[in-house]
């Protein structure tokens, strides 16, 4: 699992950088993934030819994931392509993980020296796996959720929402009534991009600690906390009667769109968290 751990950490860092509002973030995010993958491989003493080939291929596939996922989020087209690339990275690295060199190197030396909580010293492979899963769940998992929502039409691509915003701004400057855009379903359920990673990390942390019941309570609590917002969205949409322009693709997000966005997005996010937890067992 060492190769997969390093690849997830690199891709996760790249997606974290790309998710910021920093203007050069897109370019830096593309570069960050292979740099982090290479740096972690050197620190963990992964110097064999098999390590080099596997991680170079993982870095190249990670760059493909970054570009394909960016384009899909902008245009809404070919959402399955980046998902297939990411699935190929995970399945491919797991399938050939037995050829990986034992993790050690400078990282093992530092872990033996550092007074960290847990077993003494902490296994290098375990540290890399948890680091990769945490970084993956912070940003990359958000991208996967958005790609799934785009695939089923529960989310508008960025180009569409940007065009609607530009049309509204132009209408306002011209003194005309702005067209009803309604934005994304996420506009009616605030904080999803922040709550999703927090929720997944809490589930992962509780699961690693053996508190599976508490992790289940987190899942149940989300539905209870979001229920008032969904009710408010239903009332503002007239109980779901949004009219001919009240749902995708041309009009504002209606209650059906909001409900689909919440349910599908939540279940995909939970599955990612549970899948991450399964890798730690």
KATALIN-V290487 format. One record per backbone hydrogen bond with DSSP energy under -1.0 kcal/mol. CO is the residue of the C=O (numbers start at 1). NH is the residue of the N-H. E is the energy in kcal/mol with one decimal. If there is no record, write none. Layout:
co:CO nh:NH e:E
co:CO nh:NH e:E
This chain:
co:1 nh:5 e:-2.5
co:2 nh:6 e:-2.4
co:3 nh:7 e:-2.5
co:4 nh:8 e:-2.8
co:5 nh:9 e:-2.0
co:6 nh:10 e:-2.3
co:7 nh:11 e:-2.7
co:8 nh:12 e:-2.5
co:9 nh:13 e:-2.3
co:10 nh:14 e:-2.2
co:11 nh:15 e:-2.4
co:12 nh:16 e:-2.2
co:13 nh:17 e:-2.3
co:14 nh:18 e:-2.2
co:15 nh:19 e:-1.5
co:17 nh:20 e:-1.1
co:22 nh:25 e:-1.9
co:24 nh:28 e:-2.6
co:25 nh:29 e:-2.8
co:26 nh:30 e:-1.5
co:27 nh:31 e:-1.6
co:28 nh:32 e:-2.8
co:29 nh:33 e:-1.3
co:31 nh:35 e:-1.7
co:32 nh:36 e:-2.9
co:33 nh:37 e:-2.4
co:34 nh:38 e:-2.4
co:35 nh:39 e:-2.6
co:36 nh:40 e:-2.7
co:37 nh:41 e:-2.0
co:38 nh:42 e:-2.2
co:39 nh:43 e:-2.5
co:40 nh:44 e:-2.2
co:41 nh:46 e:-3.0
co:42 nh:45 e:-1.2
co:43 nh:107 e:-2.9
co:44 nh:104 e:-3.3
co:45 nh:47 e:-1.5
co:48 nh:52 e:-2.5
co:49 nh:53 e:-2.7
co:50 nh:54 e:-2.5
co:51 nh:55 e:-2.6
co:52 nh:56 e:-2.2
co:53 nh:57 e:-2.3
co:54 nh:58 e:-2.1
co:55 nh:59 e:-2.4
co:56 nh:60 e:-2.4
co:57 nh:61 e:-2.6
co:58 nh:62 e:-2.4
co:59 nh:63 e:-2.0
co:60 nh:64 e:-2.0
co:61 nh:65 e:-2.6
co:62 nh:66 e:-2.3
co:63 nh:67 e:-2.2
co:64 nh:68 e:-2.7
co:65 nh:69 e:-2.6
co:66 nh:70 e:-1.7
co:67 nh:71 e:-2.3
co:68 nh:72 e:-2.4
co:69 nh:73 e:-2.1
co:70 nh:74 e:-1.4
co:71 nh:75 e:-2.7
co:72 nh:76 e:-3.1
co:73 nh:158 e:-3.3
co:74 nh:159 e:-2.8
co:79 nh:83 e:-1.0
co:80 nh:84 e:-2.4
co:81 nh:85 e:-2.2
co:82 nh:86 e:-2.5
co:83 nh:87 e:-2.5
co:84 nh:88 e:-2.3
co:85 nh:89 e:-2.0
co:86 nh:90 e:-2.3
co:87 nh:91 e:-2.8
co:88 nh:92 e:-2.4
co:89 nh:93 e:-2.3
co:90 nh:94 e:-2.1
co:91 nh:95 e:-2.4
co:92 nh:96 e:-1.4
co:94 nh:97 e:-1.0
co:96 nh:99 e:-1.8
co:97 nh:100 e:-1.6
co:104 nh:108 e:-1.3
co:105 nh:109 e:-1.8
co:106 nh:110 e:-2.6
co:107 nh:111 e:-2.4
co:108 nh:112 e:-2.0
co:109 nh:113 e:-1.4
co:110 nh:114 e:-3.1
co:114 nh:116 e:-1.3
co:123 nh:127 e:-2.1
co:124 nh:128 e:-2.6
co:125 nh:129 e:-2.3
co:126 nh:130 e:-2.5
co:127 nh:131 e:-2.4
co:128 nh:132 e:-2.7
co:129 nh:133 e:-2.5
co:130 nh:134 e:-2.3
co:131 nh:135 e:-2.3
co:132 nh:136 e:-2.3
co:133 nh:137 e:-2.4
co:134 nh:138 e:-1.3
co:135 nh:139 e:-1.4
co:136 nh:141 e:-2.5
co:139 nh:143 e:-1.6
co:140 nh:144 e:-2.2
co:141 nh:145 e:-2.4
co:142 nh:146 e:-2.3
co:143 nh:147 e:-2.4
co:144 nh:148 e:-2.3
co:145 nh:149 e:-2.3
co:146 nh:150 e:-2.4
co:147 nh:151 e:-2.1
co:148 nh:152 e:-1.7
co:149 nh:154 e:-2.4
co:157 nh:161 e:-1.7
co:158 nh:162 e:-2.7
co:159 nh:163 e:-2.0
co:160 nh:164 e:-2.3
co:161 nh:165 e:-2.3
co:162 nh:166 e:-2.3
co:163 nh:167 e:-2.3
co:164 nh:168 e:-2.3
co:165 nh:169 e:-2.2
co:166 nh:170 e:-2.5
co:167 nh:171 e:-2.2
co:168 nh:172 e:-2.0
co:169 nh:173 e:-2.2
co:170 nh:174 e:-1.9
co:171 nh:176 e:-2.8
co:179 nh:181 e:-1.0
co:184 nh:187 e:-1.5
co:185 nh:188 e:-1.8
co:191 nh:195 e:-3.4
co:192 nh:196 e:-2.4
co:194 nh:198 e:-1.7
co:195 nh:199 e:-3.0
co:196 nh:200 e:-2.5
co:197 nh:201 e:-2.6
co:198 nh:202 e:-2.2
co:199 nh:203 e:-2.4
co:200 nh:204 e:-2.6
co:201 nh:205 e:-3.0
co:202 nh:206 e:-2.8
co:203 nh:207 e:-2.3
co:204 nh:208 e:-2.6
co:205 nh:209 e:-1.8
co:206 nh:211 e:-2.8
co:207 nh:210 e:-1.3
co:210 nh:212 e:-1.3
co:211 nh:215 e:-1.7
co:212 nh:216 e:-1.8
co:213 nh:217 e:-1.5
co:214 nh:218 e:-1.5
co:215 nh:219 e:-1.3
co:216 nh:220 e:-2.0
co:217 nh:221 e:-2.6
co:218 nh:222 e:-1.5
co:219 nh:223 e:-1.0
co:220 nh:224 e:-1.5
co:221 nh:225 e:-2.5
co:222 nh:226 e:-2.2
co:223 nh:227 e:-1.4
co:226 nh:230 e:-2.1
co:227 nh:231 e:-2.4
co:228 nh:232 e:-2.3
co:229 nh:233 e:-2.3
co:230 nh:234 e:-2.0
co:231 nh:235 e:-2.3
co:232 nh:236 e:-2.3
co:233 nh:237 e:-1.3
co:234 nh:239 e:-3.4
co:235 nh:238 e:-1.4
co:240 nh:242 e:-1.5
co:243 nh:246 e:-1.6
co:247 nh:251 e:-1.6
co:254 nh:258 e:-2.2
co:255 nh:259 e:-2.8
co:256 nh:260 e:-2.5
co:257 nh:261 e:-2.6
co:258 nh:262 e:-2.5
co:259 nh:263 e:-2.8
co:260 nh:264 e:-2.4
co:261 nh:265 e:-1.8
co:262 nh:266 e:-2.3
co:263 nh:267 e:-2.4
co:264 nh:268 e:-2.5
co:265 nh:269 e:-2.2
co:266 nh:270 e:-2.7
co:267 nh:271 e:-2.5
co:268 nh:272 e:-2.1
co:269 nh:273 e:-2.2
co:270 nh:274 e:-2.8
co:271 nh:275 e:-2.6
co:272 nh:276 e:-2.5
co:273 nh:277 e:-2.2
co:274 nh:278 e:-2.1
co:275 nh:279 e:-1.3
co:277 nh:280 e:-1.0
